[in-house]
């Protein structure tokens, strides 16, 4: 029984860590696309879409 609680705790901790890293990256302005910082030439970056308007 305790093994189930341990497994649920580990899965929960991994989920929280992934969400935390995602939020921190978004606040720092890092994007998930692989444009390498050249967002003007990248069609998937939100900042490139703002510049087109």
Residue frames as a rotation matrix with the C-alpha (Angstrom) as fourth column:
UNK 1
0.563 0.826 0.000 0.00
0.826 -0.563 0.000 0.00
0.000 0.000 -1.000 0.00
UNK 2
0.493 -0.426 -0.759 2.76
0.149 -0.818 0.556 2.44
-0.857 -0.386 -0.340 0.87
UNK 3
-0.559 -0.717 0.416 4.42
0.507 0.102 0.856 1.71
-0.657 0.689 0.306 -2.46
UNK 4
0.027 0.675 0.738 1.36
0.978 -0.170 0.120 3.04
0.206 0.718 -0.664 -4.28
UNK 5
0.870 0.284 -0.402 1.48
0.406 -0.875 0.261 6.27
-0.278 -0.391 -0.878 -2.28
UNK 6
0.015 -0.953 -0.301 5.18
0.172 -0.294 0.940 6.61
-0.985 -0.066 0.159 -3.03
UNK 7
-0.560 -0.182 0.809 4.60
0.788 0.186 0.587 6.13
-0.257 0.966 0.039 -6.75
UNK 8
0.471 0.801 0.370 1.74
0.850 -0.524 0.054 8.66
0.237 0.289 -0.927 -6.79
UNK 9
0.722 -0.264 -0.639 3.95
0.230 -0.780 0.582 11.13
-0.652 -0.568 -0.502 -4.92
UNK 10
-0.368 -0.925 0.095 6.80
0.350 -0.043 0.936 10.71
-0.862 0.377 0.339 -7.40
UNK 11
-0.327 0.337 0.883 4.52
0.937 -0.006 0.350 11.18
0.123 0.941 -0.314 -10.39
UNK 12
0.754 0.648 -0.105 2.97
0.656 -0.735 0.174 14.24
0.035 -0.200 -0.979 -8.76
UNK 13
0.382 -0.704 -0.599 6.40
0.183 -0.578 0.796 15.73
-0.906 -0.413 -0.092 -8.00
UNK 14
-0.591 -0.588 0.552 7.50
0.629 0.092 0.772 15.20
-0.505 0.803 0.315 -11.60
UNK 15
0.124 0.738 0.664 4.36
0.946 -0.290 0.146 16.91
0.300 0.610 -0.734 -12.88
UNK 16
0.860 0.178 -0.478 4.87
0.386 -0.839 0.382 19.89
-0.333 -0.513 -0.791 -10.58
UNK 17
-0.055 -0.966 -0.252 8.52
0.276 -0.257 0.926 20.17
-0.960 -0.018 0.281 -11.65
UNK 18
-0.512 -0.094 0.854 7.61
0.851 0.078 0.519 20.16
-0.115 0.993 0.040 -15.35
UNK 19
0.523 0.784 0.335 4.94
0.790 -0.593 0.155 22.82
0.320 0.184 -0.929 -14.88
UNK 20
0.699 -0.310 -0.644 7.29
0.303 -0.688 0.660 24.96
-0.647 -0.656 -0.387 -12.77
UNK 21
-0.427 -0.894 0.136 10.06
0.466 -0.088 0.881 24.84
-0.775 0.439 0.454 -15.39
UNK 22
-0.261 0.407 0.875 7.55
0.942 -0.089 0.323 25.74
0.209 0.909 -0.360 -18.10
UNK 23
0.805 0.581 -0.115 6.27
0.589 -0.765 0.259 28.74
0.062 -0.276 -0.959 -16.16
UNK 24
0.373 -0.749 -0.547 9.80
0.240 -0.491 0.837 29.91
-0.896 -0.444 -0.004 -15.37
UNK 25
-0.569 -0.586 0.577 10.87
0.683 0.053 0.728 29.63
-0.457 0.809 0.370 -19.02
UNK 26
0.170 0.713 0.680 7.82
0.913 -0.374 0.163 31.58
0.370 0.594 -0.715 -20.15
UNK 27
0.881 0.149 -0.449 8.58
0.369 -0.809 0.458 34.37
-0.295 -0.569 -0.768 -17.67
UNK 28
0.013 -0.966 -0.258 12.20
0.195 -0.251 0.948 34.50
-0.981 -0.063 0.185 -18.85
UNK 29
0.369 0.234 -0.900 11.04
-0.716 -0.546 -0.435 34.81
-0.593 0.804 -0.034 -22.46
UNK 30
-0.775 -0.623 0.107 12.37
-0.432 0.646 0.629 31.46
-0.461 0.441 -0.770 -23.63
UNK 31
0.176 0.843 -0.509 10.32
-0.977 0.085 -0.196 29.83
-0.122 0.531 0.838 -26.38
UNK 32
0.253 -0.003 0.967 9.69
-0.228 0.972 0.063 26.19
-0.940 -0.236 0.245 -27.09
UNK 33
0.995 0.077 0.056 10.44
0.036 0.235 -0.971 26.49
-0.088 0.969 0.232 -30.80
UNK 34
0.345 -0.930 0.129 13.90
0.676 0.342 0.653 25.99
-0.651 -0.138 0.746 -32.21
UNK 35
0.904 0.039 0.425 14.40
0.359 -0.609 -0.708 29.27
0.232 0.793 -0.564 -34.05
UNK 36
0.038 -0.976 -0.213 17.58
0.979 0.079 -0.190 30.02
0.203 -0.202 0.958 -32.11
UNK 37
-0.186 -0.053 -0.981 16.49
0.593 -0.802 -0.069 33.52
-0.784 -0.594 0.181 -31.18
UNK 38
-0.975 -0.119 -0.189 15.91
-0.082 -0.598 0.797 34.66
-0.208 0.792 0.573 -34.77
UNK 39
-0.375 0.916 0.142 12.16
0.437 0.310 -0.844 34.98
-0.818 -0.255 -0.517 -34.39
UNK 40
-0.060 0.336 -0.940 11.83
-0.642 -0.734 -0.221 37.19
-0.764 0.590 0.259 -37.46
UNK 41
-0.511 -0.218 -0.831 12.62
-0.826 0.392 0.405 34.21
0.237 0.894 -0.380 -39.68
UNK 42
-0.988 0.151 -0.039 10.55
0.155 0.916 -0.369 31.75
-0.020 -0.371 -0.929 -37.64
UNK 43
-0.490 0.869 0.074 6.86
-0.322 -0.259 0.911 31.20
0.810 0.422 0.406 -38.28
UNK 44
0.066 0.561 -0.825 6.10
0.564 0.662 0.494 29.47
0.823 -0.498 -0.273 -34.99
UNK 45
-0.733 -0.409 -0.543 7.16
0.675 -0.344 -0.653 32.20
0.080 -0.845 0.528 -32.56
UNK 46
0.335 0.907 -0.255 4.46
0.927 -0.366 -0.085 34.41
-0.170 -0.208 -0.963 -31.04
UNK 47
0.067 -0.354 -0.933 6.76
0.212 -0.909 0.360 37.45
-0.975 -0.222 0.015 -31.20
UNK 48
-0.908 -0.387 0.162 7.17
0.216 -0.101 0.971 37.04
-0.360 0.916 0.175 -34.97
UNK 49
-0.293 0.885 0.363 3.41
0.917 0.152 0.368 37.03
0.271 0.441 -0.856 -35.41
UNK 50
0.428 0.408 -0.806 3.12
0.672 -0.741 -0.018 40.27
-0.605 -0.534 -0.591 -33.44
UNK 51
-0.422 -0.696 -0.581 5.71
0.073 -0.664 0.744 41.93
-0.904 0.271 0.331 -35.66
UNK 52
-0.799 0.134 0.587 3.79
0.601 0.230 0.766 41.00
-0.033 0.964 -0.264 -38.84
UNK 53
0.178 0.983 -0.051 0.67
0.983 -0.180 -0.047 42.89
-0.056 -0.041 -0.998 -37.76
